[in-house]
């Protein structure tokens, strides 16, 4: 690592520390704690993803791989700080441990068309092509590569440890996407294949899902027994605060899952009926989710016709209402039983232009549907803003105006 890389990272870390230690962050924590515990009706705003690859100020300047990873984080966070939404900037930098074992013992490949990799378009060459291929699978084992992890941590500590707390996440490999079963199933078997399996090979598919569910549970149990789960091993695709749970905090390990949020999704089951979703996925997700304190369910999939099914989750707290969902029907079904993560279409909001009249029309309509519920407004999956760095800021400002006029 050269001095140039080091100086860039340290300067960014210093700027980020100033943002993260601002008194405003405490106020936002209080707001999200109240929102997720049914004590705040006014919607909060969360910009979860934006077209960072279009922003010249986010171009990386370092060469060292560890420095580039840290630089990427700080540049994104500092740019996010200009949006003035309700995202929380935590006063620490998290480092993920390195595992000795990960995955399911069989490999899938992502095939990119030509030079399209930068646009993240790919086709999956799935691993389980024959039914007997499941015999090659093995469940993930929780085993931290202590030497490699210590080396990685020491490097980050040396870079920024005197500026910002460095948090080490030692939690299990199976978390969020790698723990919801749906994501890995789509990659390992192929979506078209597992949907056909529901009809042609149902018992075989049940066996695979049982194996994966038990594998996720065992991986998480191993990490918990080892004292490797900490308060930053928590996630709800928003701000992971609630009065019923402990707040996220760095380097506090030996935590039980019942003190944390669990995020689970089923995007690969978007075209599957509620009955088959329940039979071939939810029943295998339930034992995983039941160990956590609170659950957030859903990402981009349309859950309009699956709300009643989700009521089986005893600790469910948040439900995603995606751009593909019927907001009115979801609001009617959810009422005040759960917090709604309302997600308007990024295309309509910011992607193909900035049409204030259209944004007002859509948000005012949907906010009328959501009146009387507990909800936040999440802007996510923004793949383009037509290289306009001000568009997200203008959107947040406009949304605050619409909230003041409507709520």
C-alpha positions as CSV (number, residue, x, y, z in Angstrom):
1,X,0.0,0.0,0.0
2,X,1.4,3.4,-0.9
3,X,1.0,6.7,0.9
4,X,-1.3,8.0,-1.8
5,X,-3.9,5.2,-1.2
6,X,-3.5,5.6,2.6
7,X,-4.0,9.4,2.6
8,X,-7.1,9.1,0.4
9,X,-8.8,6.5,2.7
10,X,-7.9,8.4,5.9
11,X,-9.2,11.7,4.5
12,X,-12.5,10.0,3.6
13,X,-12.8,8.3,6.9
14,X,-12.3,11.6,8.7
15,X,-15.1,13.2,6.7
16,X,-17.3,10.2,7.3
17,X,-16.7,10.3,11.1
18,X,-17.9,13.9,11.2
19,X,-21.1,12.9,9.5
20,X,-21.7,9.8,11.6
21,X,-21.1,11.6,14.9
22,X,-23.5,14.4,14.1
23,X,-26.4,14.8,16.7
24,X,-28.9,14.3,13.8
25,X,-28.1,10.6,13.7
26,X,-29.4,10.1,17.2
27,X,-32.6,11.8,16.2
28,X,-32.9,9.5,13.2
29,X,-32.3,6.4,15.4
30,X,-35.2,7.6,17.7
31,X,-37.5,8.0,14.7
32,X,-36.7,4.5,13.2
33,X,-37.1,2.9,16.7
34,X,-40.5,4.5,17.0
35,X,-41.5,3.7,13.4
36,X,-40.6,0.0,13.7
37,X,-42.5,-0.2,17.0
38,X,-45.7,1.3,15.8
39,X,-45.2,4.6,17.5
40,X,-44.7,6.9,14.5
41,X,-47.2,7.4,11.8
42,X,-45.4,10.0,9.7
43,X,-43.4,8.2,7.0
44,X,-39.6,8.2,6.9
45,X,-37.6,8.3,3.7
46,X,-34.9,5.9,2.8
47,X,-32.8,6.0,-0.4
48,X,-31.5,2.4,-0.5
49,X,-29.8,2.3,-3.9
50,X,-28.9,4.7,-6.6
51,X,-26.9,4.8,-9.8
52,X,-23.5,5.2,-8.2
53,X,-21.7,4.1,-11.4
54,X,-22.9,7.2,-13.1
55,X,-21.6,9.6,-10.5
56,X,-18.1,11.0,-11.3
57,X,-17.5,11.9,-7.6
58,X,-17.7,8.2,-6.8
59,X,-14.9,7.1,-9.1
60,X,-12.3,5.2,-7.1
61,X,-8.7,6.5,-7.0
62,X,-6.9,3.9,-4.9
63,X,-5.2,0.8,-6.2
64,X,-4.8,-1.4,-3.2
65,X,-7.7,-3.9,-3.0
66,X,-8.5,-3.3,0.7
67,X,-8.2,0.4,0.2
68,X,-10.6,0.3,-2.8
69,X,-13.2,-1.6,-0.7
70,X,-13.0,1.0,2.1
71,X,-12.9,3.9,-0.4
72,X,-16.0,2.6,-2.1
73,X,-17.9,2.5,1.2
74,X,-16.9,6.0,2.3
75,X,-17.5,7.7,-1.1
76,X,-20.9,6.1,-1.3
77,X,-21.8,7.1,2.3
78,X,-20.6,10.6,1.9
79,X,-22.5,11.1,-1.3
80,X,-25.6,9.6,0.4
81,X,-25.2,12.2,3.1
82,X,-26.1,14.9,0.6
83,X,-29.5,13.3,0.0
84,X,-31.0,14.5,3.3
85,X,-33.1,11.4,3.7
86,X,-33.6,9.4,7.0
87,X,-30.7,6.9,6.4
88,X,-28.5,6.4,9.5
89,X,-24.7,6.8,9.3
90,X,-23.3,4.6,11.9
91,X,-20.0,5.7,13.6
92,X,-18.1,2.5,12.7
93,X,-16.7,0.6,9.7
94,X,-17.6,-3.1,9.5
95,X,-15.2,-5.7,8.3
96,X,-16.6,-9.2,7.4
97,X,-14.6,-12.2,8.6
98,X,-13.2,-14.7,6.2
99,X,-14.7,-18.2,6.2
100,X,-13.0,-21.5,5.8
101,X,-16.1,-22.9,4.2
102,X,-19.0,-21.3,2.3
103,X,-21.6,-22.3,-0.2
104,X,-23.4,-25.6,-0.7
105,X,-20.6,-27.7,-2.2
106,X,-21.7,-27.3,-5.8
107,X,-20.9,-24.3,-7.9
108,X,-23.0,-22.2,-10.3
109,X,-21.5,-19.8,-12.8
110,X,-22.6,-16.3,-13.9
111,X,-22.3,-15.9,-17.6
112,X,-22.0,-12.3,-18.8
113,X,-22.8,-11.3,-22.4
114,X,-19.7,-9.8,-23.9
115,X,-18.7,-6.6,-22.1
116,X,-22.0,-6.3,-20.3
117,X,-20.5,-7.2,-16.9
118,X,-20.4,-3.6,-15.8
119,X,-24.1,-3.5,-16.2
120,X,-24.6,-6.6,-14.0
121,X,-26.6,-8.5,-16.6
122,X,-25.9,-12.2,-16.6
123,X,-27.3,-15.6,-17.1
124,X,-26.9,-18.3,-14.5
125,X,-25.3,-21.6,-15.4
126,X,-27.0,-23.5,-12.6
127,X,-25.3,-26.3,-10.7
128,X,-28.0,-29.0,-10.1
129,X,-28.7,-30.2,-13.6
130,X,-29.6,-33.7,-12.7
131,X,-31.6,-34.8,-9.7
132,X,-28.7,-36.9,-8.4
133,X,-26.5,-33.8,-8.4
134,X,-27.9,-33.0,-4.9
135,X,-25.8,-35.9,-3.6
136,X,-22.7,-33.6,-4.2
137,X,-24.1,-30.9,-1.9
138,X,-22.8,-30.1,1.6
139,X,-24.2,-27.7,4.1
140,X,-22.2,-24.6,5.1
141,X,-20.1,-25.0,8.2
142,X,-19.4,-22.1,10.5
143,X,-15.6,-21.9,10.7
144,X,-13.7,-18.6,10.6
145,X,-10.3,-18.4,9.1
146,X,-8.7,-16.7,12.0
147,X,-5.3,-16.0,10.5
148,X,-6.7,-14.5,7.3
149,X,-9.4,-12.6,9.2
150,X,-6.8,-11.2,11.6
151,X,-4.6,-10.1,8.8
152,X,-7.5,-8.3,7.1
153,X,-8.6,-6.7,10.3
154,X,-5.1,-5.5,11.2
155,X,-4.8,-3.8,7.8
156,X,-8.1,-1.9,8.2
157,X,-7.2,-1.0,11.9
158,X,-3.9,0.4,10.8
159,X,-5.6,2.4,8.1
160,X,-8.5,4.0,9.9
161,X,-8.7,2.6,13.5
162,X,-7.5,5.8,15.1
163,X,-10.3,7.7,13.2
164,X,-13.3,5.4,13.4
165,X,-14.2,2.2,15.3
166,X,-13.6,-0.9,13.2
167,X,-16.2,-3.5,13.8
168,X,-15.6,-7.2,13.0
169,X,-18.6,-9.2,11.8
170,X,-18.0,-12.9,12.7
171,X,-21.6,-14.0,12.1
172,X,-22.5,-17.0,10.0
173,X,-22.2,-17.4,6.3
174,X,-25.9,-17.9,6.0
175,X,-27.4,-14.5,6.3
176,X,-30.0,-12.4,4.4
177,X,-29.8,-13.6,0.8
178,X,-27.8,-16.8,1.6
179,X,-30.3,-17.7,4.3
180,X,-33.7,-17.1,2.6
181,X,-33.3,-20.3,0.6
182,X,-35.1,-18.7,-2.4
183,X,-32.0,-16.9,-3.7
184,X,-29.7,-19.9,-3.5
185,X,-32.3,-22.2,-4.9
186,X,-32.7,-20.0,-8.0
187,X,-29.0,-20.0,-8.6
188,X,-28.4,-23.7,-7.8
189,X,-31.3,-25.3,-9.6
190,X,-32.5,-22.6,-12.0
191,X,-35.9,-20.8,-11.6
192,X,-37.6,-22.6,-14.6
193,X,-36.4,-25.9,-13.3
194,X,-37.5,-25.6,-9.7
195,X,-40.9,-24.4,-10.8
196,X,-41.3,-27.5,-13.0
197,X,-40.0,-29.6,-10.1
198,X,-43.0,-28.5,-8.1
199,X,-45.1,-30.5,-10.5
200,X,-42.8,-33.2,-11.8
201,X,-40.5,-33.9,-8.8
202,X,-42.3,-32.5,-5.7
203,X,-40.9,-35.0,-3.2
204,X,-37.4,-34.5,-4.5
205,X,-37.8,-30.7,-4.2
206,X,-39.1,-31.1,-0.7
207,X,-36.0,-33.1,0.2
208,X,-33.7,-30.4,-1.3
209,X,-35.5,-27.6,0.5
210,X,-35.4,-29.5,3.8
211,X,-31.7,-30.0,3.4
212,X,-31.1,-26.3,2.7
213,X,-33.4,-25.2,5.6
214,X,-31.7,-27.4,8.1
215,X,-28.3,-26.4,6.7
216,X,-29.1,-22.7,7.2
217,X,-30.3,-23.3,10.8
218,X,-27.3,-25.4,11.7
219,X,-24.9,-22.8,10.3
220,X,-26.5,-20.1,12.3
221,X,-26.7,-22.3,15.5
222,X,-23.0,-23.0,15.2
223,X,-22.1,-19.3,15.0
224,X,-24.4,-18.5,17.9
225,X,-22.9,-21.3,20.1
226,X,-19.4,-20.1,19.2
227,X,-20.4,-16.6,20.5
228,X,-19.7,-15.2,17.0
229,X,-23.0,-13.4,16.4
230,X,-22.9,-9.7,17.2
231,X,-25.2,-6.7,17.3
232,X,-24.2,-5.6,13.9
233,X,-25.3,-8.9,12.5
234,X,-28.8,-7.5,12.0
235,X,-30.7,-6.4,8.9
236,X,-34.2,-5.5,7.8
237,X,-33.5,-3.8,4.5
238,X,-34.1,-0.4,6.2
239,X,-32.8,0.9,9.5
240,X,-32.4,-2.0,12.0
241,X,-33.9,-0.4,15.0
242,X,-36.9,-1.2,17.2
243,X,-37.7,-0.7,20.9
244,X,-38.1,-4.4,21.4
245,X,-34.5,-5.1,20.3
246,X,-31.0,-4.0,21.2
247,X,-29.6,-1.3,19.0
248,X,-26.8,-2.2,16.5
249,X,-23.4,-1.7,18.1
250,X,-19.9,-2.6,17.0
251,X,-17.9,-5.5,18.4
252,X,-20.6,-6.7,20.8
253,X,-20.6,-10.5,20.3
254,X,-22.2,-13.4,22.1
255,X,-25.6,-12.2,21.0
256,X,-28.7,-14.5,20.5
257,X,-30.6,-14.3,17.3
258,X,-33.7,-13.3,19.3
259,X,-32.1,-9.9,19.8
260,X,-31.8,-9.2,16.1
261,X,-33.7,-8.5,12.9
262,X,-34.0,-11.2,10.2
263,X,-34.5,-10.3,6.6
264,X,-36.1,-12.9,4.3
265,X,-37.3,-12.6,0.7
266,X,-38.8,-14.7,-2.0
267,X,-38.1,-12.9,-5.3
268,X,-37.6,-16.2,-7.2
269,X,-41.1,-17.2,-6.1
270,X,-42.8,-14.1,-7.6
271,X,-44.7,-16.1,-10.2
272,X,-45.5,-19.0,-7.8
273,X,-49.0,-19.2,-6.4
274,X,-49.5,-18.5,-2.6
275,X,-50.3,-22.1,-2.0
276,X,-47.2,-23.4,-3.7
277,X,-45.1,-20.5,-2.2
278,X,-46.3,-21.7,1.2
279,X,-45.7,-25.4,0.5
280,X,-42.3,-25.1,-1.2
281,X,-40.7,-22.1,0.5
282,X,-42.4,-20.5,3.5
283,X,-42.6,-23.7,5.6
284,X,-38.9,-24.1,5.2
285,X,-38.2,-20.4,6.0
286,X,-40.3,-20.4,9.1
287,X,-37.9,-22.4,11.4
288,X,-35.1,-20.0,10.3
289,X,-37.1,-16.8,11.0
290,X,-38.6,-18.0,14.3
291,X,-35.2,-17.8,16.0
292,X,-34.9,-14.1,15.4
293,X,-36.5,-11.2,17.3
294,X,-38.2,-9.5,14.4
295,X,-38.6,-10.3,10.7
296,X,-38.8,-8.1,7.6
297,X,-40.1,-10.0,4.6
298,X,-40.0,-9.2,0.9
299,X,-37.8,-7.4,-1.6
300,X,-38.9,-6.8,-5.2
301,X,-41.5,-9.5,-5.4
302,X,-45.2,-8.8,-5.5
303,X,-46.7,-9.9,-2.2
304,X,-50.2,-8.5,-2.8
305,X,-51.9,-12.0,-2.8
306,X,-49.6,-13.4,-0.2
307,X,-50.3,-11.2,2.8
308,X,-52.6,-13.7,4.6
309,X,-49.9,-16.4,4.0
310,X,-47.3,-14.2,5.7
311,X,-49.4,-13.9,8.8
312,X,-48.0,-17.3,9.8
313,X,-44.7,-15.7,10.7
314,X,-45.1,-15.0,14.4
315,X,-42.5,-12.3,14.7
316,X,-43.2,-10.6,11.4
317,X,-42.8,-6.8,11.7
318,X,-42.2,-5.4,8.2
319,X,-43.6,-6.3,4.8
320,X,-42.3,-4.9,1.5
321,X,-44.8,-3.4,-0.9
322,X,-42.8,-3.4,-4.1
323,X,-43.3,-1.4,-7.4
324,X,-45.1,-4.5,-8.8
325,X,-47.6,-4.7,-5.9
326,X,-51.1,-3.3,-5.6
327,X,-50.6,-0.6,-2.9
328,X,-54.3,-0.2,-2.2
329,X,-54.9,-3.9,-1.7
330,X,-51.7,-4.3,0.4
331,X,-52.6,-1.4,2.6
332,X,-56.1,-2.8,3.1
333,X,-54.8,-6.2,4.1
334,X,-51.9,-5.1,6.3
335,X,-53.6,-2.2,8.1
336,X,-51.8,-1.5,11.3
337,X,-50.6,-5.0,11.9
338,X,-47.2,-4.6,10.3
339,X,-44.9,-1.8,9.1
340,X,-45.2,-1.3,5.4
341,X,-42.0,-0.7,3.4
342,X,-43.6,1.2,0.5
343,X,-41.4,1.1,-2.6
344,X,-42.5,3.3,-5.5
345,X,-41.1,2.5,-8.9
346,X,-37.6,4.1,-9.4
347,X,-38.4,4.4,-13.1
348,X,-41.4,6.6,-12.3
349,X,-39.6,8.5,-9.6
350,X,-36.1,9.3,-10.9
351,X,-34.8,7.1,-13.7
352,X,-36.1,8.3,-17.1
353,X,-36.6,11.9,-16.2
354,X,-37.6,14.0,-13.2
355,X,-41.3,14.8,-13.8
356,X,-42.6,16.5,-10.7
357,X,-46.2,16.3,-11.8
358,X,-46.0,12.5,-12.3
359,X,-44.2,12.0,-9.0
360,X,-46.8,14.0,-7.1
361,X,-49.6,12.2,-8.8
362,X,-48.3,8.7,-7.9
363,X,-47.2,9.5,-4.4
364,X,-50.3,11.4,-3.4
365,X,-52.4,8.6,-4.7
366,X,-50.5,5.9,-2.9
367,X,-50.1,7.9,0.3
368,X,-53.9,8.3,0.4
369,X,-54.1,4.5,0.3
370,X,-51.5,4.2,3.1
371,X,-53.2,6.7,5.4
372,X,-53.7,5.1,8.8
373,X,-50.9,2.6,8.4
374,X,-47.3,2.6,9.6
375,X,-45.1,3.0,6.5
376,X,-41.9,4.3,5.2
377,X,-40.9,5.3,1.7
378,X,-38.0,3.4,0.3
379,X,-36.4,4.3,-3.1
380,X,-34.3,1.3,-4.3
381,X,-32.9,-0.4,-7.4
382,X,-32.1,2.9,-9.1
383,X,-30.0,1.8,-12.1
384,X,-29.9,5.1,-13.8
385,X,-30.6,8.8,-13.1
386,X,-29.3,9.8,-16.5
387,X,-26.0,10.9,-14.9
388,X,-27.8,13.6,-12.9
389,X,-26.2,13.8,-9.5
390,X,-28.9,16.2,-8.2
391,X,-31.9,14.1,-9.1
392,X,-32.0,12.0,-5.9
393,X,-31.7,15.2,-3.7
394,X,-34.5,16.9,-5.6
395,X,-36.6,13.7,-5.2
396,X,-36.1,13.6,-1.4
397,X,-37.0,17.3,-1.1
398,X,-40.1,16.9,-3.2
399,X,-41.2,13.8,-1.2
400,X,-40.9,15.7,2.1
401,X,-43.2,18.4,0.6
402,X,-45.7,15.8,-0.5
403,X,-45.7,14.2,2.9
404,X,-46.3,17.6,4.6
405,X,-49.2,18.2,2.2
406,X,-50.7,14.6,2.4
407,X,-50.0,13.0,5.8
